[in-house]
């Protein structure tokens, strides 16, 4: 009986050691053909979350997969469990049905705070006292597969869809009047575009959490990221990461949010589980 107990204890020790010693491979899309400097925010936060859960879950390996494709296609690959283990996207009910969301808004709702890229000679179209009705008469551009497209259409905006990589060129060719981007995005995207500027007076705002997503069957990575992100939140490290990261640092000041007319819009794409997160103020950017 004593020998049997020793065997069971040894087996349990070995099992636990093996679990903690597993190396979690985490593959994500990173196109070399069309690199996006803003992606560093998500990769750095992902690394922090994996590090924070290292004691409980063991080591990990991050691997960038050089595939050039739209968000929608990468989500399909993840759903089919091909090539990648994780992606990050603005959430919707449909996406949460297909993929497993890690219910933690990794950009503090920044993706739903939208200022506009416009042509230099178009600022007169956008007055500070402009009404929402007047704004809706102008055409805006968004990606075909982005949740924003459906959100804005359902709110009565005139939306011209296009491939993500073509929208800047479409704006320059007068295919639409403005290109709404999240607060942290415009300056990076028009750094070499001398015909374009950031519009000065207006902003759209709707609740739009962005999540890490994994395959529905990848319970281990789901649990690991949930543990890591929660730990970062509780320790205050997530807030410091957001404040200090080169992509998000000082963004409210840079965007001059306090001087803008803000139009608040509903987001009909949110699941009940995503809506429930809105009550935790630690998870969202404070505009005050």
ZAMARGU-4260 file (C-alpha; in steps of 0.2 Angstrom, whole numbers, plus 5000, padded with zeros to 4 digits):
<rodrens>
0) 5000/5000/5000 | 5014/5012/5005 | 5023/5008/4988 | 5007/5011/4979 | 5006/5028/4987
5) 5024/5032/4983 | 5020/5028/4965 | 5005/5039/4964 | 5014/5053/4972 | 5029/5051/4960
10) 5017/5051/4945 | 5008/5066/4951 | 5024/5075/4953 | 5030/5070/4935 | 5013/5075/4928
15) 5013/5092/4936 | 5032/5095/4931 | 5028/5090/4913 | 5013/5102/4912 | 5023/5117/4919
20) 5038/5112/4907 | 5028/5112/4891 | 5034/5125/4879 | 5018/5134/4872 | 5021/5138/4854
25) 5011/5154/4849 | 5011/5159/4831 | 5004/5175/4824 | 5003/5184/4807 | 5017/5196/4804
30) 5018/5201/4785 | 5036/5206/4780 | 5028/5213/4763 | 5017/5225/4772 | 5024/5228/4790
35) 5013/5238/4802 | 5023/5247/4816 | 5007/5248/4826 | 5007/5229/4829 | 5022/5230/4841
40) 5009/5235/4854 | 5000/5218/4853 | 5016/5208/4852 | 5023/5217/4867 | 5007/5215/4877
45) 5006/5196/4872 | 5024/5194/4878 | 5020/5202/4894 | 5005/5191/4897 | 5015/5175/4893
50) 5029/5180/4904 | 5017/5184/4918 | 5009/5166/4917 | 5026/5158/4916 | 5027/5151/4934
55) 5011/5142/4931 | 5012/5137/4913 | 5030/5136/4909 | 5040/5142/4895 | 5034/5148/4878
60) 5040/5152/4860 | 5033/5167/4850 | 5034/5164/4831 | 5029/5177/4818 | 5022/5169/4802
65) 5025/5179/4786 | 5008/5178/4778 | 5000/5194/4769 | 4982/5193/4771 | 4966/5202/4777
70) 4960/5201/4795 | 4945/5190/4789 | 4956/5177/4781 | 4968/5176/4796 | 4952/5173/4807
75) 4947/5159/4795 | 4964/5151/4797 | 4963/5152/4815 | 4946/5144/4816 | 4953/5130/4805
80) 4968/5128/4816 | 4980/5131/4802 | 4997/5140/4803 | 4993/5152/4817 | 4988/5150/4836
85) 4982/5168/4839 | 4976/5184/4832 | 4969/5201/4838 | 4954/5209/4832 | 4940/5221/4837
90) 4926/5209/4843 | 4909/5205/4837 | 4895/5192/4841 | 4899/5183/4825 | 4918/5182/4828
95) 4915/5176/4846 | 4905/5162/4840 | 4919/5156/4828 | 4934/5159/4839 | 4938/5159/4857
100) 4939/5177/4864 | 4950/5181/4879 | 4938/5193/4887 | 4950/5207/4891 | 4950/5224/4880
105) 4968/5225/4876 | 4968/5243/4869 | 4956/5250/4883 | 4943/5253/4870 | 4955/5264/4859
110) 4949/5256/4843 | 4931/5263/4845 | 4938/5281/4847 | 4940/5287/4829 | 4947/5302/4822
115) 4949/5305/4803 | 4962/5305/4790 | 4957/5318/4776 | 4965/5327/4761 | 4974/5343/4766
120) 4961/5353/4756 | 4946/5345/4764 | 4947/5353/4782 | 4933/5366/4778 | 4921/5351/4776
125) 4923/5347/4794 | 4918/5361/4806 | 4918/5360/4825 | 4900/5364/4826 | 4895/5351/4812
130) 4880/5340/4817 | 4880/5321/4816 | 4867/5323/4802 | 4879/5334/4792 | 4893/5322/4795
135) 4883/5307/4789 | 4880/5316/4772 | 4899/5314/4768 | 4906/5297/4763 | 4919/5288/4773
140) 4930/5273/4769 | 4933/5257/4779 | 4939/5239/4777 | 4927/5226/4769 | 4929/5214/4783
145) 4931/5226/4798 | 4917/5226/4811 | 4918/5246/4810 | 4910/5245/4793 | 4894/5236/4800
150) 4894/5247/4815 | 4894/5263/4805 | 4882/5257/4792 | 4869/5252/4805 | 4872/5270/4812
155) 4867/5277/4796 | 4884/5282/4789 | 4888/5282/4770 | 4902/5269/4770 | 4913/5265/4755
160) 4922/5248/4758 | 4939/5243/4751 | 4954/5232/4755 | 4964/5238/4770 | 4979/5242/4760
165) 4970/5252/4747 | 4960/5264/4758 | 4974/5277/4759 | 4975/5277/4740 | 4956/5278/4738
170) 4955/5293/4749 | 4968/5302/4739 | 4958/5298/4723 | 4943/5306/4731 | 4933/5289/4732
175) 4927/5295/4749 | 4929/5311/4760 | 4937/5304/4776 | 4945/5289/4784 | 4941/5286/4802
180) 4955/5278/4812 | 4958/5274/4830 | 4966/5287/4840 | 4984/5280/4839 | 4983/5275/4821
185) 4983/5290/4809 | 5000/5298/4811 | 5010/5282/4808 | 4999/5279/4793 | 5001/5296/4784
190) 5019/5299/4790 | 5025/5298/4771 | 5008/5305/4764 | 5011/5323/4761 | 4993/5325/4754
195) 4984/5319/4769 | 4982/5326/4787 | 4972/5322/4803 | 4956/5331/4804 | 4956/5344/4818
200) 4938/5345/4826 | 4928/5329/4826 | 4928/5311/4833 | 4917/5296/4833 | 4916/5285/4848
205) 4908/5268/4851 | 4912/5254/4863 | 4924/5242/4853 | 4934/5230/4864 | 4948/5222/4855
210) 4953/5205/4861 | 4966/5191/4858 | 4957/5176/4850 | 4962/5158/4849 | 4955/5142/4842
215) 4940/5136/4852 | 4949/5120/4856 | 4965/5129/4862 | 4959/5129/4881 | 4977/5130/4887
220) 4982/5146/4878 | 4965/5153/4882 | 4967/5150/4901 | 4986/5155/4900 | 4982/5172/4892
225) 4967/5175/4904 | 4978/5172/4919 | 4992/5183/4912 | 4981/5198/4907 | 4971/5197/4924
230) 4988/5197/4933 | 4994/5212/4923 | 4978/5221/4927 | 4978/5218/4946 | 4996/5223/4948
235) 4994/5239/4938 | 5006/5234/4925 | 4993/5234/4911 | 4989/5253/4915 | 5008/5257/4915
240) 5011/5247/4899 | 4997/5257/4890 | 5003/5274/4896 | 5021/5271/4892 | 5021/5261/4876
245) 5027/5270/4861 | 5011/5267/4851 | 4999/5273/4864 | 5009/5285/4875 | 5002/5303/4876
250) 4989/5299/4863 | 4975/5309/4871 | 4985/5324/4871 | 4992/5321/4853 | 4974/5319/4847
255) 4968/5334/4856 | 4953/5325/4862 | 4948/5338/4874 | 4945/5350/4859 | 4935/5339/4849
260) 4916/5337/4846 | 4913/5319/4850 | 4898/5309/4843 | 4894/5294/4853 | 4887/5279/4844
265) 4879/5262/4849 | 4888/5246/4844 | 4875/5233/4839 | 4888/5220/4837 | 4893/5217/4855
270) 4889/5201/4864 | 4882/5201/4881 | 4898/5195/4888 | 4907/5209/4880 | 4895/5222/4886
275) 4897/5216/4904 | 4916/5222/4903 | 4910/5240/4901 | 4906/5241/4920 | 4925/5239/4925
280) 4932/5256/4923 | 4950/5249/4924 | 4948/5241/4907 | 4944/5257/4897 | 4953/5273/4893
285) 4948/5288/4903 | 4944/5304/4893 | 4944/5315/4908
</rodrens>
